[in-house]
Amino acid sequence: MDTFTLAASSFIIAVSLIITGKKDKLQASFICLCFAVFVSQVGSFSREVFVSAFWGDIKYLGILAIAPCALWFFRHLTHNKSILTAGFIVFSIVSSSLGALLLFTPVSRWSHFHHLLLSYTFATLGLCYIALVRYVNKLLPSMEKKRLGYLLFACPIALILSSVDLLIYIGFTFPPLSGIIISVLLYFILLIIAYPQLHELHDFFARTLVIFVSTMCSMAIFYFTAGFFSDSQLPSFTSILMASFLIVISLSPIRIILKKIFSFFYPESKNVFTSIYDFDNKLEREKSMMLAEMAPVFAHEIRNPLGSIKGAAQYLKTEAVTEEQHKLFDVIIEEVNRLNAVISQFLDYARPYTLKLKKQNLNALISRANSIIAANELAGKVSIVTELDDTLPDVEVDEQQLMQVILNIALNAIEAMPEGGALTFRTFKIKTGAGSAVGLTISDTGCGITRESLKNIFKPFYTTKERGAGLGLAICRKIIREHGGLINVKSVPGQGTEFLLRLNAAS
């Protein structure tokens, strides 16, 4: 049963990548690897069912195909061409092809022949793991190193847990679970390569936990339904577990396939498969469009009376006699200026903006930002530290917009250090499966941010300041997302805060 589970899950993962993936070399190689696993497990399962030597040959054909497919995949994953050379992959293809031919000759009857094929495939997988270890060790601290580091630990854990099935051969009686364990490992690799925005361990655990909870709920529903309506003996726990697991991981690709089929034959039914979350996203987009339309009118209607109030206050200030009257009019003028600034931020957040993208050197932008920050009167007690990677590739960004992000985060950091401290800018390269990216961290040694505030820090109109509209960081996130990048924040109360910006390198 576990062979059937692994066959079905590997097939589902491959199909899901085909219909939803970006079709790059990394994902293409993983699709081939999943199909190789699928063929080997179909052969193994069919041999048990039909008791035929033919299916045994199919099993070993799949096992032989795993070796070159794994080398091809890890070559793209690790960018390691010193170990996983093209020549070595060609050699593996030739070796696997030779082994496949020998399957249909009298040599295959040699008692240790099939063990030799298994050893060959496992040795190849070991070489792939060594390449992964070397690649991760060479990486600078980055999200990519963290993500692949998780895979580095996941592989031996999966191997150890799968090896527990060997205890069955020495007398222990428990259901084999290696199929589910390898399926989970394949799903974990899928998350690594298909979702680059996931870079924290809890992100991976959360997605895996969804699969686990959904599987348990499916099992509970089945047992309740079958027990209520049927008097016959229920299937085994293992059978129901594996069936529920397959149903859960199949839902997403099946939904996409059905949506495409229905949309082709019945174009008017394209929203039939829209989930409640999709409706929520659609509603959010409609609200954003409405806000973008209302914002200019709203700003115009407020700015006109504010201009009149400011003009009147400036005139009356010239007629003021006492110092108290002068201070009162200064307060009025200051508050009008603050409201105008809030309206400008509101417009920046609400209205659509067409990015003027140009190749820029991020280090140069930071240097210009530092000169502006140094001129700010609040920066007097703050020391500015820069740790810039001179080999940084260019980024394709809107200079004005990105400068707004850097300055906003930096000035917020300075405000968090009223007694002085260090403001640090650090740039570094990030290697990804799809190319390269550029990272920028802006950190301070200020008061930090509470856990509750961290959850809401990027929400519009959320602020912990006595004065402020709470739109600054919301605008920053909007700008970075429009650039196709990511922005995250980490903070420890009393120690400081670090913002991480990730931007795609220019092609």
Secondary structure, DSSP 4 states (H G I P E B T S, - for coil): -HHHHHHHHHHHHHHHHHHHS---HHHHHHHHHHHHHHHHHHHHHHHHHH--HHHHHHHHHHHHHHHHHHHHHHHHHH--TTTS-HHHHHHHHHHHHHHHHHTTSGGGGSTTHHHHHHHHHHHHHHHHHHHHHHHHHHSPSSHHHHHHHHHHHHHHHHHHHHHGGGGGGGT------HHHHHHHHHHHHHHHHH-TT--SHHHHHHHHHHHHHHHHHHHHHHHHHHHHH--SPPPPHHHHHHHHHHHHHHHHHHHHHHHHHHHHH-GGGTTTT--HHHHHHHHHHHHHHHHHHHHHHHHHHHHHHHHHHHHHHHHHHHH--SHHHHHHHHHHHHHHHHHHHHHHHHHHHHS------EEE-HHHHHHHHHHHHHHSGGGGGEEEEEE--TTPPPEEE-HHHHHHHHHHHHHHHHHT-TT-EEEEEEEEEEEETTEEEEEEEEE--SS---HHHHHHTTSTT---SSS--S-HHHHHHHHHHHTT-EEEEEEETTTEEEEEEEEEBP-
